[in-house]
Every structure is written in C-alpha cells, then in structure tokens.
Amino acid sequence: MSREKIKVPGKVYEELVVLQKEIHFTQDHQDTIKKAEDRGYMNAANWIRQNERAYKIGFAWGFEPDGSEPQQGTLRDIPEREAPAPRRTISRPATMQPRSGGKKSSGSGNSGGIIAGIKNWLDKYF
C-alpha cells in the first residue's frame, strides 16, 4: 500500500484540519468523536464514526479534500458585518407647553404669587 493521503469530503477535511490543530493525540477515535461533537464539528464526527480505519491511516499520512465539493471559504472565516437594524422609536407629543408670561407663578391662572392665588380661590368660591 502506498502512502497516499486519505480523501475526504471538503467540509469534513476543513473540520479535521482544525480538529488536528486543537487535539494533539487523536488516535483514540472515540475520544476524538466526542471532542469533535463538543466543538460542533458534526461532519467530522460522523465521518470518523463511519470510517474508523481510514481515519487512523489519515491521521498518520494526512487527509486531502476530494474534488467533488467546491470549497466555499475556510471554517474560521468571519462573516461580513450586517447593516444595523433601523431603530424603532416612538414619537411622543410634547407634554409640556411653554409659558406665555415671563413671570414664574404658582397657584392657579396667571396670578402673582401664593397670596394672589389664595385671593383668587377665595373670590372664586366665596
């Protein structure tokens, strides 16, 4: 048997390469399957489960992607940032109206103070 690299599907190849960088000893295929599943490399985990002997040979001699799948970037590519969502704001009418006079007043109406407010109240009700 010549020392040829084991051909695997493109997605499996990407995941196996990353997995080999993260795990130093990957001859224990059950442990490797568990670690691949823990890291989210489901394609690699399923392929190792189905091809145990090929995985052990490929670990020693290497893997290469078969040409059947076009590769679309690497596993670690960061997607482009999306445009921010438009802000959803509620327009509210102004609740306070500006005062027409320059004086500050307390009490009712346009009175000139507390005493004037009391006088206005007394005049209104008595």
ROLO-363802 format. One record per residue (C-alpha): residue number from 0; residue in one letter; x, y, z negated. Coordinates in steps of 0.001 Angstrom, whole numbers, always signed. Layout:
BEGIN
<pt><num>NUM</num><residuo>A</residuo><xx>X</xx><yy>Y</yy><zz>Z</zz></pt>
...
// end
This chain:
BEGIN
<pt><num>0</num><residuo>M</residuo><xx>+0</xx><yy>+0</yy><zz>+0</zz></pt>
<pt><num>1</num><residuo>S</residuo><xx>+1443</xx><yy>+3355</yy><zz>+985</zz></pt>
<pt><num>2</num><residuo>R</residuo><xx>+1398</xx><yy>+6300</yy><zz>-1330</zz></pt>
<pt><num>3</num><residuo>E</residuo><xx>-1406</xx><yy>+8343</yy><zz>+146</zz></pt>
<pt><num>4</num><residuo>K</residuo><xx>-3432</xx><yy>+10869</yy><zz>-1738</zz></pt>
<pt><num>5</num><residuo>I</residuo><xx>-6958</xx><yy>+9854</yy><zz>-2607</zz></pt>
<pt><num>6</num><residuo>K</residuo><xx>-9554</xx><yy>+11684</yy><zz>-509</zz></pt>
<pt><num>7</num><residuo>V</residuo><xx>-12474</xx><yy>+13099</yy><zz>-2464</zz></pt>
<pt><num>8</num><residuo>P</residuo><xx>-15359</xx><yy>+15454</yy><zz>-1590</zz></pt>
<pt><num>9</num><residuo>G</residuo><xx>-14487</xx><yy>+19161</yy><zz>-1675</zz></pt>
<pt><num>10</num><residuo>K</residuo><xx>-16389</xx><yy>+20093</yy><zz>-4835</zz></pt>
<pt><num>11</num><residuo>V</residuo><xx>-15019</xx><yy>+17062</yy><zz>-6670</zz></pt>
<pt><num>12</num><residuo>Y</residuo><xx>-11494</xx><yy>+17986</yy><zz>-5563</zz></pt>
<pt><num>13</num><residuo>E</residuo><xx>-11814</xx><yy>+21528</yy><zz>-6954</zz></pt>
<pt><num>14</num><residuo>E</residuo><xx>-13099</xx><yy>+20245</yy><zz>-10274</zz></pt>
<pt><num>15</num><residuo>L</residuo><xx>-10437</xx><yy>+17512</yy><zz>-10519</zz></pt>
<pt><num>16</num><residuo>V</residuo><xx>-7639</xx><yy>+20018</yy><zz>-9893</zz></pt>
<pt><num>17</num><residuo>V</residuo><xx>-8916</xx><yy>+22309</yy><zz>-12642</zz></pt>
<pt><num>18</num><residuo>L</residuo><xx>-9516</xx><yy>+19337</yy><zz>-14940</zz></pt>
<pt><num>19</num><residuo>Q</residuo><xx>-5947</xx><yy>+18073</yy><zz>-14451</zz></pt>
<pt><num>20</num><residuo>K</residuo><xx>-4616</xx><yy>+21512</yy><zz>-15417</zz></pt>
<pt><num>21</num><residuo>E</residuo><xx>-6725</xx><yy>+21577</yy><zz>-18583</zz></pt>
<pt><num>22</num><residuo>I</residuo><xx>-6167</xx><yy>+17953</yy><zz>-19676</zz></pt>
<pt><num>23</num><residuo>H</residuo><xx>-2608</xx><yy>+16676</yy><zz>-19899</zz></pt>
<pt><num>24</num><residuo>F</residuo><xx>-3284</xx><yy>+12942</yy><zz>-20184</zz></pt>
<pt><num>25</num><residuo>T</residuo><xx>-6185</xx><yy>+11818</yy><zz>-18028</zz></pt>
<pt><num>26</num><residuo>Q</residuo><xx>-5565</xx><yy>+8073</yy><zz>-17618</zz></pt>
<pt><num>27</num><residuo>D</residuo><xx>-8319</xx><yy>+7265</yy><zz>-20124</zz></pt>
<pt><num>28</num><residuo>H</residuo><xx>-11187</xx><yy>+7709</yy><zz>-17683</zz></pt>
<pt><num>29</num><residuo>Q</residuo><xx>-13970</xx><yy>+7544</yy><zz>-20317</zz></pt>
<pt><num>30</num><residuo>D</residuo><xx>-12372</xx><yy>+10389</yy><zz>-22239</zz></pt>
<pt><num>31</num><residuo>T</residuo><xx>-11862</xx><yy>+12321</yy><zz>-19001</zz></pt>
<pt><num>32</num><residuo>I</residuo><xx>-15522</xx><yy>+11849</yy><zz>-18045</zz></pt>
<pt><num>33</num><residuo>K</residuo><xx>-16601</xx><yy>+13190</yy><zz>-21435</zz></pt>
<pt><num>34</num><residuo>K</residuo><xx>-14277</xx><yy>+16192</yy><zz>-21183</zz></pt>
<pt><num>35</num><residuo>A</residuo><xx>-15425</xx><yy>+16908</yy><zz>-17607</zz></pt>
<pt><num>36</num><residuo>E</residuo><xx>-19075</xx><yy>+16850</yy><zz>-18698</zz></pt>
<pt><num>37</num><residuo>D</residuo><xx>-18295</xx><yy>+19068</yy><zz>-21697</zz></pt>
<pt><num>38</num><residuo>R</residuo><xx>-16702</xx><yy>+21639</yy><zz>-19371</zz></pt>
<pt><num>39</num><residuo>G</residuo><xx>-19551</xx><yy>+21462</yy><zz>-16835</zz></pt>
<pt><num>40</num><residuo>Y</residuo><xx>-17658</xx><yy>+19602</yy><zz>-14088</zz></pt>
<pt><num>41</num><residuo>M</residuo><xx>-20534</xx><yy>+17258</yy><zz>-13309</zz></pt>
<pt><num>42</num><residuo>N</residuo><xx>-19403</xx><yy>+16422</yy><zz>-9741</zz></pt>
<pt><num>43</num><residuo>A</residuo><xx>-16015</xx><yy>+15247</yy><zz>-11004</zz></pt>
<pt><num>44</num><residuo>A</residuo><xx>-17564</xx><yy>+13323</yy><zz>-13913</zz></pt>
<pt><num>45</num><residuo>N</residuo><xx>-19928</xx><yy>+11435</yy><zz>-11614</zz></pt>
<pt><num>46</num><residuo>W</residuo><xx>-17185</xx><yy>+10689</yy><zz>-9084</zz></pt>
<pt><num>47</num><residuo>I</residuo><xx>-14813</xx><yy>+9371</yy><zz>-11785</zz></pt>
<pt><num>48</num><residuo>R</residuo><xx>-17600</xx><yy>+7214</yy><zz>-13207</zz></pt>
<pt><num>49</num><residuo>Q</residuo><xx>-18267</xx><yy>+5679</yy><zz>-9766</zz></pt>
<pt><num>50</num><residuo>N</residuo><xx>-14603</xx><yy>+5402</yy><zz>-8658</zz></pt>
<pt><num>51</num><residuo>E</residuo><xx>-12573</xx><yy>+4461</yy><zz>-11718</zz></pt>
<pt><num>52</num><residuo>R</residuo><xx>-9785</xx><yy>+2659</yy><zz>-9857</zz></pt>
<pt><num>53</num><residuo>A</residuo><xx>-9459</xx><yy>+5387</yy><zz>-7214</zz></pt>
<pt><num>54</num><residuo>Y</residuo><xx>-9303</xx><yy>+7997</yy><zz>-9973</zz></pt>
<pt><num>55</num><residuo>K</residuo><xx>-6421</xx><yy>+6200</yy><zz>-11708</zz></pt>
<pt><num>56</num><residuo>I</residuo><xx>-4494</xx><yy>+5945</yy><zz>-8431</zz></pt>
<pt><num>57</num><residuo>G</residuo><xx>-5278</xx><yy>+9538</yy><zz>-7522</zz></pt>
<pt><num>58</num><residuo>F</residuo><xx>-4129</xx><yy>+10742</yy><zz>-10913</zz></pt>
<pt><num>59</num><residuo>A</residuo><xx>-695</xx><yy>+9285</yy><zz>-10218</zz></pt>
<pt><num>60</num><residuo>W</residuo><xx>-439</xx><yy>+10014</yy><zz>-6464</zz></pt>
<pt><num>61</num><residuo>G</residuo><xx>-2694</xx><yy>+13036</yy><zz>-6121</zz></pt>
<pt><num>62</num><residuo>F</residuo><xx>-6020</xx><yy>+13969</yy><zz>-4620</zz></pt>
<pt><num>63</num><residuo>E</residuo><xx>-6918</xx><yy>+15760</yy><zz>-1430</zz></pt>
<pt><num>64</num><residuo>P</residuo><xx>-10251</xx><yy>+17025</yy><zz>-159</zz></pt>
<pt><num>65</num><residuo>D</residuo><xx>-11764</xx><yy>+15153</yy><zz>+2739</zz></pt>
<pt><num>66</num><residuo>G</residuo><xx>-12637</xx><yy>+17373</yy><zz>+5664</zz></pt>
<pt><num>67</num><residuo>S</residuo><xx>-16363</xx><yy>+16607</yy><zz>+5637</zz></pt>
<pt><num>68</num><residuo>E</residuo><xx>-17382</xx><yy>+19585</yy><zz>+3472</zz></pt>
<pt><num>69</num><residuo>P</residuo><xx>-16460</xx><yy>+23176</yy><zz>+4229</zz></pt>
<pt><num>70</num><residuo>Q</residuo><xx>-14878</xx><yy>+24794</yy><zz>+1216</zz></pt>
<pt><num>71</num><residuo>Q</residuo><xx>-16520</xx><yy>+27966</yy><zz>+3</zz></pt>
<pt><num>72</num><residuo>G</residuo><xx>-14058</xx><yy>+29579</yy><zz>-2360</zz></pt>
<pt><num>73</num><residuo>T</residuo><xx>-12493</xx><yy>+28178</yy><zz>-5455</zz></pt>
<pt><num>74</num><residuo>L</residuo><xx>-14055</xx><yy>+27132</yy><zz>-8699</zz></pt>
<pt><num>75</num><residuo>R</residuo><xx>-12631</xx><yy>+30098</yy><zz>-10585</zz></pt>
<pt><num>76</num><residuo>D</residuo><xx>-13796</xx><yy>+32827</yy><zz>-8170</zz></pt>
<pt><num>77</num><residuo>I</residuo><xx>-15647</xx><yy>+35618</yy><zz>-9896</zz></pt>
<pt><num>78</num><residuo>P</residuo><xx>-18832</xx><yy>+36618</yy><zz>-8090</zz></pt>
<pt><num>79</num><residuo>E</residuo><xx>-19224</xx><yy>+40190</yy><zz>-6920</zz></pt>
<pt><num>80</num><residuo>R</residuo><xx>-20969</xx><yy>+42502</yy><zz>-9301</zz></pt>
<pt><num>81</num><residuo>E</residuo><xx>-24594</xx><yy>+43174</yy><zz>-8502</zz></pt>
<pt><num>82</num><residuo>A</residuo><xx>-26068</xx><yy>+46655</yy><zz>-8388</zz></pt>
<pt><num>83</num><residuo>P</residuo><xx>-27513</xx><yy>+47660</yy><zz>-11750</zz></pt>
<pt><num>84</num><residuo>A</residuo><xx>-31241</xx><yy>+47287</yy><zz>-12146</zz></pt>
<pt><num>85</num><residuo>P</residuo><xx>-33226</xx><yy>+50522</yy><zz>-11993</zz></pt>
<pt><num>86</num><residuo>R</residuo><xx>-34050</xx><yy>+51984</yy><zz>-15365</zz></pt>
<pt><num>87</num><residuo>R</residuo><xx>-37614</xx><yy>+51675</yy><zz>-16411</zz></pt>
<pt><num>88</num><residuo>T</residuo><xx>-38609</xx><yy>+54768</yy><zz>-18277</zz></pt>
<pt><num>89</num><residuo>I</residuo><xx>-41995</xx><yy>+56042</yy><zz>-19311</zz></pt>
<pt><num>90</num><residuo>S</residuo><xx>-42615</xx><yy>+59688</yy><zz>-18641</zz></pt>
<pt><num>91</num><residuo>R</residuo><xx>-44431</xx><yy>+61278</yy><zz>-21520</zz></pt>
<pt><num>92</num><residuo>P</residuo><xx>-46092</xx><yy>+64674</yy><zz>-21510</zz></pt>
<pt><num>93</num><residuo>A</residuo><xx>-44636</xx><yy>+67299</yy><zz>-23767</zz></pt>
<pt><num>94</num><residuo>T</residuo><xx>-46317</xx><yy>+67079</yy><zz>-27162</zz></pt>
<pt><num>95</num><residuo>M</residuo><xx>-45361</xx><yy>+70493</yy><zz>-28475</zz></pt>
<pt><num>96</num><residuo>Q</residuo><xx>-46316</xx><yy>+73715</yy><zz>-26771</zz></pt>
<pt><num>97</num><residuo>P</residuo><xx>-44127</xx><yy>+76774</yy><zz>-27125</zz></pt>
<pt><num>98</num><residuo>R</residuo><xx>-45476</xx><yy>+79522</yy><zz>-29384</zz></pt>
<pt><num>99</num><residuo>S</residuo><xx>-46676</xx><yy>+82642</yy><zz>-27783</zz></pt>
<pt><num>100</num><residuo>G</residuo><xx>-45564</xx><yy>+85057</yy><zz>-30535</zz></pt>
<pt><num>101</num><residuo>G</residuo><xx>-42077</xx><yy>+85817</yy><zz>-31757</zz></pt>
<pt><num>102</num><residuo>K</residuo><xx>-43076</xx><yy>+85527</yy><zz>-35426</zz></pt>
<pt><num>103</num><residuo>K</residuo><xx>-42930</xx><yy>+82330</yy><zz>-37368</zz></pt>
<pt><num>104</num><residuo>S</residuo><xx>-46202</xx><yy>+81743</yy><zz>-39052</zz></pt>
<pt><num>105</num><residuo>S</residuo><xx>-47525</xx><yy>+79275</yy><zz>-41493</zz></pt>
<pt><num>106</num><residuo>G</residuo><xx>-51165</xx><yy>+78815</yy><zz>-42206</zz></pt>
<pt><num>107</num><residuo>S</residuo><xx>-53911</xx><yy>+78957</yy><zz>-39652</zz></pt>
<pt><num>108</num><residuo>G</residuo><xx>-54081</xx><yy>+81037</yy><zz>-36490</zz></pt>
<pt><num>109</num><residuo>N</residuo><xx>-51758</xx><yy>+83978</yy><zz>-35851</zz></pt>
<pt><num>110</num><residuo>S</residuo><xx>-51537</xx><yy>+85043</yy><zz>-39495</zz></pt>
<pt><num>111</num><residuo>G</residuo><xx>-48581</xx><yy>+86826</yy><zz>-41005</zz></pt>
<pt><num>112</num><residuo>G</residuo><xx>-47809</xx><yy>+84507</yy><zz>-43905</zz></pt>
<pt><num>113</num><residuo>I</residuo><xx>-49226</xx><yy>+82401</yy><zz>-46685</zz></pt>
<pt><num>114</num><residuo>I</residuo><xx>-51185</xx><yy>+85230</yy><zz>-48260</zz></pt>
<pt><num>115</num><residuo>A</residuo><xx>-52715</xx><yy>+86187</yy><zz>-44913</zz></pt>
<pt><num>116</num><residuo>G</residuo><xx>-53598</xx><yy>+82531</yy><zz>-44326</zz></pt>
<pt><num>117</num><residuo>I</residuo><xx>-55378</xx><yy>+82335</yy><zz>-47664</zz></pt>
<pt><num>118</num><residuo>K</residuo><xx>-57273</xx><yy>+85551</yy><zz>-46871</zz></pt>
<pt><num>119</num><residuo>N</residuo><xx>-58304</xx><yy>+84165</yy><zz>-43506</zz></pt>
<pt><num>120</num><residuo>W</residuo><xx>-59511</xx><yy>+80970</yy><zz>-45145</zz></pt>
<pt><num>121</num><residuo>L</residuo><xx>-61464</xx><yy>+82835</yy><zz>-47814</zz></pt>
<pt><num>122</num><residuo>D</residuo><xx>-63035</xx><yy>+85101</yy><zz>-45188</zz></pt>
<pt><num>123</num><residuo>K</residuo><xx>-63988</xx><yy>+82103</yy><zz>-43064</zz></pt>
<pt><num>124</num><residuo>Y</residuo><xx>-65663</xx><yy>+80084</yy><zz>-45813</zz></pt>
<pt><num>125</num><residuo>F</residuo><xx>-66871</xx><yy>+82698</yy><zz>-48379</zz></pt>
// end
